[in-house]
């Protein structure tokens, strides 16, 4: 009997692991496999779309309006611009709009204010940190940087909350990059 329970629990764990790899809640799928049987849970899980980051494709041209009135705090200015955003290739139109508003030469990298917005409910990555400039989404922190951001916020005894920092938009038409003036999160 104990062997059956062990095998059943192991299969439930395998369902949870598969769910996690597919961008779903491992805990919810573990509980559902306990209640529904692992075989039925696997069938249901495989019938659902894969939400992992590897298979995600953002909606091009979609604006995300900044709903943050004031960030928790602003990171100290360091003039290092050590963190480069990922996914900016999907937000080139938004970066072009921001660049068009700049009076200075955009290739010089005018300093702007970026808002870092944790997305713990992001269906692709529960540690994701979205970056907004001028109310428009311009990219995301890399996986390593977003996990470091979460650890740093925990050390500061703050719940994951929006923060602000200096940012530079570098490049020209459809080849923009964004760098943040934040020390690397270790």
C-alpha positions as CSV (number, residue, x, y, z in Angstrom):
1,X,0.0,0.0,0.0
2,X,2.8,2.4,0.9
3,X,4.5,1.7,-2.5
4,X,1.3,2.7,-4.3
5,X,1.1,6.0,-2.3
6,X,4.7,6.7,-3.1
7,X,4.3,6.1,-6.8
8,X,1.1,8.1,-6.8
9,X,2.8,11.1,-5.1
10,X,5.8,10.8,-7.5
11,X,3.4,11.0,-10.5
12,X,1.7,14.0,-9.0
13,X,5.1,15.6,-8.5
14,X,5.9,14.9,-12.2
15,X,2.6,16.6,-13.2
16,X,3.6,19.6,-11.1
17,X,7.0,19.7,-12.7
18,X,5.6,19.5,-16.2
19,X,3.1,22.3,-15.3
20,X,6.0,24.5,-14.1
21,X,7.9,23.9,-17.4
22,X,4.8,24.9,-19.3
23,X,4.5,28.2,-17.4
24,X,1.7,27.1,-15.1
25,X,1.3,27.0,-11.4
26,X,3.1,23.8,-10.1
27,X,1.2,23.9,-6.8
28,X,-2.2,24.1,-8.4
29,X,-1.5,21.2,-10.8
30,X,0.0,19.1,-8.0
31,X,-3.2,19.5,-6.0
32,X,-5.4,18.9,-9.0
33,X,-3.4,15.7,-9.8
34,X,-3.9,14.5,-6.3
35,X,-7.7,15.0,-6.6
36,X,-8.2,14.0,-10.3
37,X,-5.4,11.4,-10.8
38,X,-2.1,12.2,-12.4
39,X,-3.1,10.7,-15.8
40,X,-6.2,12.9,-16.2
41,X,-4.2,15.9,-15.0
42,X,-1.5,15.3,-17.6
43,X,-4.1,15.1,-20.3
44,X,-5.7,18.4,-19.2
45,X,-2.3,20.1,-18.9
46,X,-1.2,19.0,-22.3
47,X,-4.5,20.2,-23.8
48,X,-3.8,23.7,-22.5
49,X,-1.5,26.2,-24.3
50,X,2.1,26.3,-23.4
51,X,2.8,29.5,-21.4
52,X,6.5,29.1,-21.0
53,X,8.7,32.1,-21.9
54,X,10.4,30.1,-24.6
55,X,7.2,29.9,-26.5
56,X,5.8,33.4,-25.8
57,X,5.3,36.0,-28.5
58,X,4.4,39.5,-27.3
59,X,1.7,41.4,-29.1
60,X,3.5,43.9,-31.3
61,X,2.5,47.5,-31.0
62,X,0.5,47.0,-27.9
63,X,0.8,49.9,-25.4
64,X,0.8,49.2,-21.7
65,X,-0.1,52.4,-19.9
66,X,1.7,53.1,-16.7
67,X,-0.9,52.7,-13.9
68,X,1.7,53.5,-11.2
69,X,1.1,56.9,-9.5
70,X,4.3,56.9,-7.4
71,X,7.0,54.3,-7.2
72,X,8.1,52.8,-3.8
73,X,11.5,54.5,-4.0
74,X,14.1,55.6,-6.6
75,X,17.3,53.7,-6.9
76,X,20.4,55.9,-6.3
77,X,22.0,57.4,-9.3
78,X,25.3,55.8,-10.2
79,X,25.9,56.8,-13.8
80,X,26.9,53.2,-14.6
81,X,24.0,52.0,-16.7
82,X,24.9,48.4,-16.1
83,X,21.6,46.7,-16.9
84,X,20.4,46.3,-20.4
85,X,16.8,45.4,-21.0
86,X,15.7,42.3,-22.9
87,X,12.7,42.1,-25.3
88,X,13.2,45.7,-26.6
89,X,12.9,44.4,-30.1
90,X,9.2,44.0,-29.5
91,X,8.8,47.6,-28.3
92,X,10.7,49.5,-31.0
93,X,7.5,51.5,-32.0
94,X,7.1,52.7,-28.3
95,X,10.8,53.5,-28.2
96,X,10.5,55.5,-31.4
97,X,7.6,57.5,-29.9
98,X,9.8,58.2,-26.8
99,X,12.7,59.1,-29.0
100,X,10.6,61.5,-31.1
101,X,9.7,63.4,-27.9
102,X,13.4,63.9,-27.0
103,X,14.9,67.3,-27.9
104,X,18.4,66.0,-27.7
105,X,20.1,63.6,-30.1
106,X,18.6,60.1,-29.2
107,X,21.9,58.4,-30.0
108,X,23.5,60.4,-27.1
109,X,21.3,58.7,-24.6
110,X,19.1,61.3,-22.9
111,X,18.5,60.4,-19.2
112,X,14.9,59.4,-18.6
113,X,13.0,58.0,-15.6
114,X,12.1,54.3,-15.8
115,X,9.5,52.5,-13.7
116,X,10.3,48.9,-12.7
117,X,7.0,47.1,-12.3
118,X,7.1,43.5,-10.8
119,X,4.6,41.2,-12.5
120,X,4.3,38.3,-10.1
121,X,1.1,37.4,-11.9
122,X,2.9,37.3,-15.3
123,X,1.7,34.0,-16.9
124,X,5.2,33.5,-18.5
125,X,7.4,34.2,-15.5
126,X,6.3,35.0,-11.9
127,X,9.5,36.9,-11.3
128,X,9.2,39.1,-14.4
129,X,9.9,42.9,-14.0
130,X,8.4,45.1,-16.7
131,X,10.1,48.4,-17.4
132,X,8.1,51.5,-18.4
133,X,9.2,54.9,-19.7
134,X,6.8,57.7,-20.4
135,X,4.0,55.3,-19.5
136,X,4.9,52.8,-22.2
137,X,6.4,49.4,-21.8
138,X,9.9,49.3,-23.3
139,X,11.2,45.9,-22.2
140,X,11.9,43.6,-19.3
141,X,14.7,42.8,-16.9
142,X,16.5,39.6,-17.8
143,X,15.6,36.5,-15.9
144,X,18.7,36.7,-13.7
145,X,18.2,40.5,-13.1
146,X,14.5,40.0,-12.2
147,X,15.3,37.3,-9.7
148,X,18.0,39.5,-8.2
149,X,15.5,42.4,-8.1
150,X,13.1,40.2,-6.1
151,X,15.9,39.2,-3.7
152,X,17.0,42.8,-3.3
153,X,13.5,43.9,-2.5
154,X,13.2,41.1,0.0
155,X,16.4,42.2,1.7
156,X,15.0,45.7,1.9
157,X,11.9,44.2,3.6
158,X,9.6,45.4,0.9
159,X,7.0,43.5,-0.9
160,X,7.7,43.5,-4.6
161,X,6.6,46.9,-5.6
162,X,7.3,49.4,-8.4
163,X,10.6,51.4,-8.1
164,X,12.2,54.1,-10.3
165,X,15.6,54.6,-11.7
166,X,17.4,56.6,-14.4
167,X,17.4,55.1,-17.9
168,X,18.9,55.8,-21.3
169,X,17.4,55.0,-24.6
170,X,20.3,54.4,-27.0
171,X,20.3,54.0,-30.8
172,X,18.3,55.1,-33.7
173,X,15.1,54.1,-35.6
174,X,14.2,50.4,-35.0
175,X,17.6,49.7,-33.4
176,X,16.9,51.1,-29.9
177,X,18.4,49.7,-26.7
178,X,17.5,50.6,-23.1
179,X,20.0,50.7,-20.3
180,X,19.2,51.2,-16.6
181,X,21.3,53.0,-14.1
182,X,21.2,50.3,-11.5
183,X,24.0,48.2,-10.0
184,X,23.8,44.6,-11.1
185,X,21.6,42.5,-8.8
186,X,23.7,39.7,-7.3
